[in-house]
Amino acid sequence: MATEPGPGETPGLVCGHHHLYSALARGMPAPPRVPRNFPEILELVWWRLDRALDLEMIRWSAMLGALEALERGTTAIVDHHSSPSAIEGSLDVVAEACAEVGVRVSCCYEVTDRNGADGAKAGLAENERYLRAGGRGFVGAHAAFTLSAETLEAVAGLAADLGAGVHIHVAEDRSDAAAGARLEPHARPDWLLAHCVHLDRPLEGTIAHNARSNMNNAVGYARPARFDNPVVLGTDGIGGDMLEEFRIAYARLRESDVTATPETPWGWLFAGHALVPEAAEDRVTWSYSPADPWHLAFTPGVSPRRVEVAGSVVLEEGVPTRVDPSEVRRKAREQAERLWRRL
């Protein structure tokens, strides 16, 4: 049994909603025109990028994302993957890359009808293949507004058959405001509901709050505390620095409620252990003590000095022990340039 964390220690942090494939997007060519709203951001940026991915790009984006997460004390990632041109085997590539770095991962493939019926079927098949083979994760789905009634039923049915939850974007933007009504008959406590900015009713499941991404996409403040659901913190693909995400979640909460304290988003941060329980046994030794919400909400420059995952030291004096960070970054840069040429 692990000992209790010391004053400068915490359990491993969990990113409750990530898109590791987005690690290669930094510096990508500008879209054909400037997106003016959230649907255009999806169509002109992210849906062009995910269609261009191949398995080699997926591998190095996952390696880079896992490396950066580890360097910030995040020992577990709940990933939501999409690569319509390279679906089969993609979840194995993500899982193996994270394992090589020494970071735990829970995977799913994003099922959607936006790439046609065959694409939806292939996404369902990848979730089923991965989970039946013993992979850890959810059945993934993009968002209700890109799912037909039949596909949504298939997603929910597959998850029930496999004893898994569904990891899905919910009412991130007003364009998906009908999500609550569509998902209400299907949602269960083991579902992971990302965003919920414009959710108009309670749904069963855990809410993954992504404060910085919601601000970046100008979709609004989710006010996750308005529901009784468990809340975890995610980055929605903007890196793996969960201390930074905690600070931003606190600032956003405080902006809407001046009586709020950092203890609330601190609770959201560590609620991620419900998604990956083993991360609670990991240990992160920080460069600052005490590692508590009232100090870390206001102290810049805090970084992990040592990280142990499953009893093994995977970061020592701020340096990963299992991979060469320079090599990972060099390979990721090469794959990013390949991706950008396709765009």
N, C-alpha and C positions, 0 to 999 in steps of 0.2 A: 504494500500500500504506500502511495506517495505521501510525503510529509506535507504539512501545510506550508504555503508560500511564506517566505520571510518578508520583511518590510520593503525591500527593493525588488520583490518578485511578484509575478502573477502566474496563473495558469496560462496555457497557450491561448492565443486569441483566435477567433473564428470569423471568417468573412462569410456572412450568411447569404450573399447573392453576388456572384461574380460572372464575368464573361472573359475567360482567359484569352480567347482568340483576339480580343481587342488590343492586346499588348503591342501588336504590330501596326496599329493605326496611327501612332504618333508620327507626325511629319508626312502623312500620306498626302497625295495630290488633292487639291481642292475639288469639291464636287462640281458637276456641270453648271450649277447655279447656286446661289446662296439659299439655304433652306430657311423658310419663313415661319415654320411651325413644326410641331413634333412629327406628324405624318411625313412631312418632307425630309426631316432629319433621318427618319428610318429609310425612306425610299432612296434618297440621294447619297447617303453615307453608309449606314450599317448594312442595308440589304445588298448594296453593290459590293461591299467588302466581304461579307460572309460567302457570297457566291463565288468569289475569286480564290478562296482558300483551298489548299490541298493538304495531304497528310503531313508533309514535311513542314509546311508553314504552321500547321496546328501543333506539331511537336515542339517547335522552338518558341512559339508564343506561350504555350503552357509552361515550358521550362523557365522562360523569362518571368512570367507572372508568378510562378511558384517561388523563384529565387527572390524576387522583390518582396513578396509576402513574408518569406522567412526572415529577410533582412530587417523587417519591421515587427517581428515577434508574432506573426500570424502563422500558426501551425496547422490550420485546417481551412479548406476552401470548399464552399458549396457552389459548384460551377454549373452554368447554364449555357450549353454549347450549341452552335449552329454553323454548319458548313454544307450547304445544299449540293455542292459539286463533289463532296467527299464525305459521305455519310457513314457508310459501312466501316466499322473498325475505328471510327474517330474517337469514341469514348475510351477505348483501350489506350490510344495514343496519349490522350490527356492524362489518364490515370497513371500510366507508366512514367510520363515525364515528371509528374508531381512526386511520385515515389522516388525517382532518381535524385531529386533535390532533397527529399526528406520531409515533405509536407503531405499531410493527409488530404484526401479529396473525396467529395461526394459528387457524382456526375449525373447529368441527364442530357438527352438530345432534344432540342426544341422542335416539336411537331407543329406544323403549320400547313395551311392550304394555299399559302401565297405562291408556292412553287408547283402547284398542281396536285392532283390526286396521287400520282405516283410518288411525289416528294413526301407527302403526308404518310403514305404507307411505309416508305423507306425509313422515315424518322421513327415511326412506331416500332418497326422491326429492329432498329438499332437499340432503342431502349430495352426492348424485350431480350435481345441477344445478350446485351451487357449485363442486365440484372440476373437473367437465368444462369449466366456463367459465374455468378458470385460477385459481380461488381457492386460497389456501394453507390447508392444514389436514389433518384426519383425517376418517375416518368415525366419527361419535360414537355411543355407546350409553350408556344409563343405568347399569345394573348387571345382573348375571346373573339375580338373583332377580326382575327385572321383564321378563325376556326369555323368550319361548318358545324351544324348540329350533329351530323354523323361523325365527324372527326372528334369533336368534343366528347361524344358518347364513347368513342373507341378509346380515347386517352383515359377517361375515368374508368372504363371497364378493364383495360389492361392493368392499370394501377391496382384496382381491387383484386384482380386475379393474382397479381404478383405479391400482394401484401405490401405495396409501396405507396408512398404519397405522390402527389403531382406538384411539380415546381413550375409555376406559371406567373406571367406578368398580369397584373390585375389593375384595371382602371388607372394606368399610369398617366394617361392624358384624357381629355374630354372625349376624344375620338373612341375611347373604350369605356365610356360612362355606363353603357348597358351591361357591363361585365357582371355586376352583382346579381342581376336578375337571371342571367344565363348560367352562372356558376352555382347559384344557391342550391339547386336540386342535386348537385354532384359533390360539392366540397365536403371534406372530412377533416377531422382534427390533425391528420398527418400530412395535409397539404401545406405547401410553402407558397405564400401569396406575396409576390414581389410588388412593391410600390404602394398600391391602394390609395393613391392620391385623391382620386375622385370616386372612391367606393361609397355608395349611398346606403349601404346596409351591412350589418354584421355577417360575416361568413366564417364557417369553421376553418381553422388552420392557424398557422403562424405567419405574422406579417414581417416581411423583410423590408426594413426602412432604409432608403438610399438617399439621404438628405442632399449630399453634394451633387449627385447625378440629377436629382429632380430640379435643383437650382440651375445646373448647367443647361438643362433642356427646357427651362422656363415653364414647367408643367404645374408648379404650385407646391404648397406645403401639405404633406400627407396627414399631419396631426395624428400620428399613430396612437397616441395615448387616449384618443376618443373612443376606441374600442377596447373590449376586455381581452382580446387575443394576446397570446405571447408575442413579443416584438424582439426581433434580432436586427443587427446592423449589417448592411452590405455596402459594396462600392459600385455595383452595376458596371464593373469593368474598369473603373478609374483606379487601378492599382490595388494593392493589398495592405495599405497602411491603416489598420483599424483604430489605432490611437488617434490618428488625424480624423478619421470618420466619427469617432466618439466626440471629439471637440466640435466638429461641425454640427453634429446632431444636437449637441447641447446648445450651441449658439442659436440654431434654428428654433429649438424648443423655447429658449429663453426669450427670443424675439416675440414669440406669441404669448408667453406667460412669464411675467417678471418674477413670479414667486417660485419658478421651477429651480431645482438644484441639479448639479451634475450627477447626483446619485441615480436619477432616472435613466439617462442614457448609459450610465455605467452598468446598470442592470440589464439594459438591452444588449450591451456589448457581450456580457458573459452568459446571456440567455442562449447564445449560439452554441453552448455546450449541449443543449438538448438536441441539436442537429448532428453533432459529432461528439458523442460523450467522452471518447478517449482523450480529446483535447484538454479536458479538465485535469488530466493527469500529467500533461506536458508542463514544463517549467520554463519561464522566461525571466532572466535576471536583467534588470534595466540599469541604465546609466544614472538613474535618479532614484532617490528614496526619500519618503515612502511612496510606493506606487499605488496611490489611492485616488479616487475621483476628484477630490478637492484640490489636490496638487497637480495632477496630470491634465486637468481641464485648462490650466493656466500656465503650464510650464513648457516652453518651446524646446526643441532639440533633444528630446528624450529618445534614446535608442536602445535596442537590446544588446547586451554584451555577451550573453550566453543563452542558448536555447537547447533544451533537451526534448526530444520526441520519442516516446515509448522507451525511455531510459537511455537513449543514445544521444550524444552531443552532436547536433547538426549545425550549430553555429558557435564559434568560440572567438572571443575578443572581436565580435562583430563580423567575423569571416566565416562563410559556409565551409563545412568540412567535407562534403560529399561531391561537390562540383566546383569547377573553376569559374568564378563569376565573370572573368574577362572573356573566357571562351564562350560561355552562354550568351553574353551580350554581343559578341562578334557574330556568332551564328544567327542570333535573332535579327541582327541588323541585315545580314545577307538575305534572310528570308523576307524581311520587311521590304527590301528593295525589289525582290522578285514580285511580291504582292503589289507594290506600287506600280510596277511596269504593267501588270495586268489591268490596273485601274486607269 
